[in-house]
Amino acid sequence: MSWWHAYGQTDPRCQLCLVTLSQQGRLMGLAPLYRRDRSLHLLGDGTACTDHLGLLIGTSSLEAHRQIVQWSASEPSDCGSIFLESVDDGTPTQQVLGQSQLPTHRLAVEASCCIDLPDSWEAYLHGLSKNHRKKCRRWQRKYFDTQRVQCLSTLSRSGDGECTNWSFDEAFTTLIRLHADRHRGREGGAFSDPRFVQFLHSAFDSLSHSGQAEISGISIDGIVQAVEFELHSPQTTFAYQSGLASSGLPNDAGCLSLMSRIRTAIGSGKTRFDLMRGTESYKYHWGARTVKASSYRLRKPTLLGHAARSADHLRSYSKQLVRGIAGML
């Protein structure tokens, strides 16, 4: 509920709306929604906050997804539509949305990138290009073997003697400072919004005790140069936010930090390292693949709903046309 407390609870236009699906008294599915004006949205939407949104279903049955989507989009009398942002292609939620008979408008959104991890660091290096593999080995010799790089983490792992324990207050303050440094000249990044600071602080408090949230960093020659805010599921590490000192660029601090975190994820038994939204070229140097996503707006199966869907299509086409014309000028 960290996102709701930071973004929704203080907005008079918003109202929490949780849709549940039960079978013989057992909870089978949950759609964590909120209402803004006359539209339902998934908690956590907005480009600054969450990727990989979807329904929480305790079964692989598409019918459970279909029932929740159908009810949420057509039953609430005071809502005209439901908007589901950044749903990964190929997931059960996306399959149901793509097959829906309701008036639906689909919009392709920025994809994310994910690295599939083998069971050892050497196997991972073997899967990289020859040029990038050489860089990793050179960084290992120059920075890690000589102990010029020291790792810091708010999460204590058994048998991990390589990372120095890092207090949350110091780590979070450093994350905000280096994130602003990284986004200098671009309005300060996500942390320029106090709601995002509150959200991330609260999320860490809720998740860190179970090892699901971590702030890590690297220092080079005694100075912290890069910070990562990560979320952990049993199989995946999500690189959620980061900060990078401009003074660390000559020493490839960003690459050293990512190299350290991927190696830690492999050592922790993770099978995926998720680089989140964006398809920047550097991600593919580390062996990432593209994960496409789409946003969907579903409307009620009424004459007004079909007309609104047509208006959605027209707006999207107009925007594409304007961008195409602008690109030719």
N, C-alpha and C positions, 0 to 999 in steps of 0.2 A: 504493500500500500504506500510505499515511499513516494512513488510518482504522483499518486492521487493527492497526498497531503501537500506536496509542493506545488502542483500545477492545477488540480481540479477543485480542491476544497475551498480555496480562496476566490474562485471565479464564480460570481453569482449566476452565470449562464450554465454552469455545469451541475449535474446531478449523477451520483453513482447509481449504476444499474447492472446488477449481476444476474445473469441468466443461467439457470442450472437445469440439468437433465438427470432425472432419477429413474431407476428401474427397480421395482420391488423394494423400495426404501433405500436403495444404494445409490450414492452419487456416481454418475457415469461421465458427466461432462460439465464444463463451466466456461461461459463466455464472460470474461472480465471487462465489462463495458461501462461507459459513462455517456450521459446525454449532454450535448451542447446545442443550445437552441432547439431545433427540431430534428437533430441528427444524432444517431448513436455512433460511438467510436470505441475502439479497443483502448484500454488503459495503456499508457506508454507511447502513444503515437506522437508524431512530430520528429523531424529529421535529427534533432539534437539528442534524442533520448534512446530509442529502441529500434533495432532491426529484428528480423525473424519473428514478427508477430503472428499469432494464430490462436486457435481455440485450445483449451485444456481438456483433452478427451482421454479417458482411461481405457480406451479400446481402439483397435485399428479399424473398426467398422466405419465405413463412410456414412452409413445411415445416421449414426449419432451426430456427426458433423452436420449432416443435411438437416436434421430436425432442429438443431439450435440455430443454424443460419436462417432457415425458413421462418421460424417463429420470430426471431429478432428483427427480421426485415419486414414482416408483414403484419404482426399482431399489435405492437404498441400503438394505441390510437393517437397519441400525441407526438409521434415521430414520423417523419416523411421518408427517411432513408437511414441506411447503416453504411458507414464508411470504414473499410478495413485496409489499413495502410501497410505496405511493405510485407506482403505475405510471400514467402518463398515459393517459387514454381516447383511443382512436383510433390508438395506436401498434401496430406489429406484435406486440409482446409482449402488449399488452392484448387484441388480437383473438384471439390463440391461447388466452390464459387464459379469455376469455369463451366460447370454443367447446369448451373441454376437456370430455371425457367423464369425467374423474376426479371424485371427490367434491370439490366446490369450494364454498368460502364466500367471497362477495364482500362487501366492506365499503367504502362510500363514505367518503373521507377529505377533509380540507380541501383545497380547490382552490388553485391558484396563479394568478398574473396575469402577462400578457406584453404588451408594447407592440410592435406591428409598425411598423418604422421606414421612412420614405421616404428618398429620396437627398439631401435637403437639410433644413436647420433650418427654413427658411421654409415648406417644404411640410409639415413636421411641425406647426408652429404653426397652419397653416391648417386642420388636421384637428381641432384642439381646440375646445372650446366658446368662444364669444365672450368670456365672462367670464374664463375661465382664460387665454386668449390675451392679454387685456389685462393680467392679472397678470404674465405672463412678460415682456411688453414693459416694464412698470413696474419689475420687478426688474432687467432689463437696464440701464435708464437709471440707476436709483438705486444699484446695487451694482457691476455689471460695468464699465459705461462710465466710472464715477468711480474705478475701481480700489480701491474699498473691499473688494471680494472678491478674494482671491488664491488661486489653485489650486495644490495640491501633489500630487505623485505619485511613487511608487516606480518607475514605468515611464517610461523616456525614449522619446519618439516623435520620429521625424525630422520636422523642420519645425515642431515644437510649441514655440512660444516663450511660450505662455501659462501653463504649469505650471512650478513650481519643483521641482527634484529633492528628494526626501524620503528620508532613510535608513530602511531597514526597521525597525531597532530603535526609532527614534523614532515611526515610523508605527504599528507594532504596539502599542507601549505606549499611544499616544494612542487607538487603537481600543478597547482594553480599558477604558481610563478613561472614555471617553465612552459606551461601550456600557453600562457600569454606571450612569452618570449618567442615561442614557435609561430604564433599567429600575429606577431607584431605587424601593424599596418593593415590588419584585416579584422578590425573591431574586437580584438581580444579573444575570439573563439567562444566556445560554449559557456565558459565560466564567467563571461561578462553578464550573464543573466543570473541574478541571485536565486531564482527558483531552481536552476540547475545545480547550483552549489548545495542548496538545501536537500535536493533530491539525492545527489550522489553521497553526501554525508550520511543521510539517513539510511540509504541502501547499504552502505558499508557497515554501519552499526548493526543492521539486521542480518547481514549475510556473513560477516567476517568470523563470527564465533563458530560457524560450521565449516569454515575453510572455503566458502563459496565466493569470497571477495578478497582481493589482495592488491596492495600497492607495492611495486618493486622499483628499484632504481639501480643505476650504476654510477660509480664515481670513477673518474680518471685522474690519477695523480692527486687523489684526495678531495676533488671537487665534484659534486653531483652534477652530471651533465644530461641525464635522460631518466625519465620516469614513466612507468606504465601502470594504468589502473585496469585490472583484469577481473573477470568473473569466471568461475569454474563450475562446470557440471561434471558428472562422473566421467564423461568421455571427451569433453571439449574445454579448451581455454579460449575465452573471448577477450581479445585485445580491445577494450571498450574505449579508453581515453589514454592520451599520452602527452608528455611534455618534453621539449628538447631545447637545451640551451644553445643559442647561436654560437657561443664560444666553443661548443663541442663539435661543431661541423667539421673542422679540419682533422679531427681524430675519428671521424665516422661514428660518432656517439650513437646515433640512431640505429645504425647497423649492428653495433656491438650490443646494444640493449635488446634488439630483436633476436639476435643470435643467442644471447643468454636465455631469453624467455622461451624460445623454441626448444632449446636443449633441456630446460627445466620441465617443460610440458612432457617431453618424451620420457624423461626420468621419472615423472609422476604417473606414467602409464596412460597418458591421454592419446587419443587416436586422431584428434583434429585440433588445429590451431586456427581460430577464426579471426581474420583481420577486419571483419565488419564491412560497413558500407564504403563503397569507393573502389574503383578499378585502376588505381595508380600503377604505373608500369613497374615500380620497384617491388610490388607484391609478387609479381610473377617471377622475378629473379629468385625469390625464396620458395618457388615451387607451388604457388597458389593456383587454384582453379576458380572460375567464375561461378557464382551462385546468383541466378537471375531471380527477380522478384517483381511483383505487380501489386498495385492498389486497386481496390474494387469499391464501387458505390452501388448498392442494391436499393431499389425503390419498390414501393408497394405495387402489386399487380392491378392497378387501376388506370383509368384513362389519364389521370393527372400524372401518375407514376411513369407511364410510357412517354408522355410528353416531356417530362423532366429529363428522362434518360436521353431522349433525342436532343435536348438542349445541351446535355453533358457532352454528347458526341460532337455537336457543332462547335462548342467552345474549344474542345481539344483540337479539332481540325483547324480552327481559326488560328490557334496558337502555333501549330506546326507550320501553317502557311506563312505566318508573320516571320517565324524564325528562318524559314527557307528563303524568303525574300531578303531578309536582313543579311543572310549569308552570301547572297549574290551581289550585294552592294559594296 
